[in-house]
Amino acid sequence: MFNGKNILITGGTGSFGKMFTKIILRDYKPNKVIIYSRDELKQFEMQQEFSGPQMRYFIGDVRDRNRLTQAMSRVDYVIHAAALKQVPAAEYNPMECINTNIHGAENVIAAAIANEVEKVIALSTDKAANPINLYGATKLASDKLFVAANNIAGGRRTIFSVVRYGNVVGSRGSVVPYFKKLIDQGSDHLPITHDQMTRFWITLPQGVDFVIRNFERMLGGEVFVPKIPSIRITELARAMAPNLPQRLIGIRPGEKLHEVMCPADDCHLVLEFHDHYVIRPCIKFHHQDIDYKINRAGETGKPVEQGFEYNSGSNPHFLDVDQIREYNHFGGA
């Protein structure tokens, strides 16, 4: 479905954008892949790897609505990956986080509608479910904006959906590069915030593939959540350094013991499909009544049980030490 299409990625020089570009150029024949980001050095470095005739590089910030509107001219599909993502940085710089993650989302929506973009997928995070830190709260607000954007678009052709998943192996902000750095520096221990801490775990190629599939599935207004395994942080440390002691340092400000992707309070909205969940919008769209039980790919979902919560601590699928090593290798860590 991407053959001959123009695709724009905000925050396109990040981990997701680079992997998405690699996969989309390998498996499809897009007309244009537009990398929209604000760091000229990262764009220069990315151009050394991806310099084909279909590549375009736009310097711009998602806070700049006019520049976004210009960049989205004749674009068919948009992936919104730009965000301020560091939890402590968000706590110390709240307005900067709000300006990028919330007002930036508004600008992406307005630019997409103005250009009659066909489909927009915004990337979310497990921290947006029952948020306890500012980063998670801004991403929840962003998710709500993209869901409601289907009402703003009205009868126009633009539809919006959200993809939410957990920690990406080896990406910026992941604990894996941090542990690896300590190991390479000869540290005599690995710091563990809590010996019961769990996280959802997904490789970057898996995350990209999930987003690509959801462009085919989306009806507009859904939050897509993949079925992925969990890990225990203590097991991750054992997988990376089996002979190093672990030292408990305590949970950091704004950090959870377990992550949630489908909150129990939303269980009445959740549909289960064979490899993913869909959280339906809690609002009705004025221009149409959508049956989310059958997606555009023809897959059928069913409601989950009352009280269902998709939680990394109660997830039935945990990776063992050997499987974590395999995931980390596959994820480029």
N, C-alpha and C positions, 0 to 999 in steps of 0.2 A: 504493500500500500504506500510505500515511500518512494517508489520509482517515479521520477519526473517531478517530485514535489520539492517545495522550498521549505526548509526547516530552520527555525531559529532556537538557539539555546541561550537563555540568560545564565550568567555565571559559567559560561561555556568553557573556560580554561581550568575549571576545577576537576576533581577526580572523576565525577560523573560525566561531565561534558567531554573529556578526552576519551573515556571508554565508549561512550555513546557514539562519538564521531568514528572511532575505529570500527565498531560493529556495523554502523549504518553504511559506511563506505565499503565494507567487506561484503555485506549481504544484500545491499540494494543499490540502485542507481539514482540517487536523488539529483535534482537539478541544482540546488544550492543547499549548503550547510552553513548557516550564519552563526558565528561565535560572537556573542555580545557580552562584553565584560569591561571592567574599568582599569585593569592592570596591563599596561602596554608591554612590560617585560614578559609576563606570562603569555601574552599573545605572540610575541616574537618567538619565544621558545616553542610554542605549539605549532607555529608556522614551519618550523624546521622539520616537524614530524608529519604535518598534514598541510600540503601545499598544492593539492590538485586543483584543476580548473573550477571545480564546484565549491571550493572553500571561499568564504568571505569572513573578514574580521572587522568588527565594529567596536571601537572604543566608546563606551557609554556606561552610565549608571542607571540602575532601575529606578532611582529617585528622580530621573529626568524624563518626564512623560513625553516631551516633544521629541527627544532623541529616540526613545522607544518607538514612538509612532512612525518616525522616519524609517527606522530599522526594520519594522514589520511590514513595510510596503510589499504587497504581492506574496506574502508568506502564507503557507497553507497550515503548517503545524508549529506550535510553540511548546517548548519544555521550559518551565520556570524553575531553574535550579539555584539562582542567586539568593544568598541569604547571609546574614551574620550568624554564625553557628556556635561560637565558643561560649559556653555557659557562664564562666566567670567574667569574661569581657562584657557580656550583655548586662550582668548585674552592675558592673561599674560604669557602663555607658548606656543606660537604658534608652535615652532618646535616639541614639544612633541605631540601636537595634530596632526600635519602633519605626524609625524613618525608612530603614531598608526593608524589613520583613513585613510590615503592614502597609505603609504608604507605597512602597515599591510594588507590592501585590496589587494595590488599587491601580497603579500606573500600567502594569502589565495588562490588566483586565480592560482598561479604557483603550489602550493602544490596539489590543486584539479586536475589540468590537469595532473600533474606528476603521480598521483595515479589513474587516470581515474575514479574519482568520477562521479556518474551518474547525480546528480542534486545539485545545490548550490543556496540557497536563501540568499541574503544579506538584513539586516534590515536597512532601511533608516529613515528619519524623515521629518516632514513638513518643518523644517528649511533648508532643502536642496533645496527647491523651491524658486527661487529669493532670494538667501541668502544675509543677511546683516551683518552676524557675521562669524568669522573664523570657528566655529564649523559647521555651515551650509555649508560654502564653501568647507570644507574638505569632508563632506558627499555627496555633489553634485559631487565632484571629484571621490569619491568612487563609487557612482552610475554609473557614466560614465565608470569607469574601469570595473565594473561587466557587464555592457551591452556590451562593446567592447570585453570582454573576450570570447564571443561566436565566434568572428572572430579569436581570438588567438587560441582557441581550434580547429578551422578548422573542419575537418571531424571526430574528436574524439568524444567519447560518452558524454563528459561533457557539460552540458548546465547551464547557469547562468541567474537568474532573481533577481529582487529587489522588496521588499515590503516596502511601505511608508505609515506611519500613524501618527496620532497626539498624543497629550498628553495622557499618560496612567494613569488612576486613581490610586493614591496611590503609584506609582513607585518612585524610587530614583529620585530626582530632581523635582517631581511634587509639586505643591503648596499645595496640600491637607495635606500631613504630616506636612508642615510648619504651616499652619493655625491651625491644630489640636494641635500642640505643644504650640502655643501661647494661644489657648483656655484653654488647660490643666494648663498652667502656670498662668492663671487668668489675662491675658492681658485686658486692658480697651478699646482696639480697634483692628481692623484688617487692616493692611496696603494694600492699593490698588494702583497699579501702574497707572492705568487710568480707568476712569469710563465707557469708551466705549470699553474696551479690550475684545476680544473674543478668544476662543480656540476650536479646535476640541477635542472631548472627547471620549475615548474608554476604556473599562475595559481590564485588563490583559488577562482574559480567552478569550475575544472576539478577541484580537490581536493574541493570539496563534492559535485559531481556524481558523482565516483568513490565517495565514501562512501555516497551515496544508492543507487547501483546495487548496492553490496555488501550492503546490507540485504536485497535480493532474492536475491542469489547465495549468501549465507553458509550453510554447513552447521554451523559451529562448530569452532573450533580453527585456522582458517587465518590466515596473514598475507598480506593482499592487497597487491600492489605494482603500481602502474600503469606502463605503458610510456610514458615521457616523455622529452623531449630533454635534452641537456646544453648547457651554455654554458662558454666560457672566460672567466675573470674579466677578462682583458685586452680581450676583445671586448665585454664588458658596459661597461667603461669607455669604449671607443671609441664604442659606441652612444649612451651618455649624454652624452659630452663629446668629440667627435672632434678638437677642437683643443687639448685640455688634455694636457700631458705626464703620463706615468705614472711614479711613483717607487716602487721596490721597498723594502718595509719589513721583510720576513721573516715567516715563518709564526708565528702566535700560539700560545701554550701550548694544547695540547689540540686543535689544528686539523690536519686532514688535507689532503694535496695533492689527492686525489680521494676522492669519497664512494662507498660501496657500499650497495646495497639488498638484493641476494641474494648472500651470501658463497659462495665456491667450496666451502667446507667443508659447506655445506648443499645442494649441487647435487643430491644424491640425493633430496632432499625437494621440489625445485622442479618445478612444472608450468607450462607456457607456454600461455596462452590468447590469443585474437586481439588483445586490447588490454591485457593485464595478466599478471602472474605470481602464482602462489600458492605459498607455502612451507607445506608440510604439517607438522603437528606431529610431533615426533620420538618422542612417547610414544603409547601405545595407550590409548584410552578404554575403561574397563571395561564401560560399559553398552551400547556399540554399536561396530560396525566400519564406518567411513565410507569410501566411495569418492569421493575428492576430484576425480577426473577428470571428473565430471559435476556441475556445481553446480545449485542450485535453480532457476536461470533457464534450465536446459537447455543451457548452453554446455559444450563439451568441451575439455579440456586434454590435453597430452601431456608426458611427461618431457623435461627438457632434457638436453643432452649432458654427459658426464662432464667435470668441470673448469669448467663454466659459472660465470661470475661476472657479475653485473649491476653494472657499475662506471661512474661518470660519465666516467672517462678513456678507456675503451674502448667506450663506447656508440656504436653506429653512427649515431645521430641527433644531430647538433650543429646549433644555431641559428647563422645568420650574423648580422652586425651589424643588417641590416634586419629580420630576423625577431625579434631580441631587442627592438628598438624596438617592434615590433607587440605582442609578449608583454607588455612593460612597460606599454604603453598599455591593453591588455585587462585587465591585473592591477590597474589603478588606480594604478600607480606614476607 
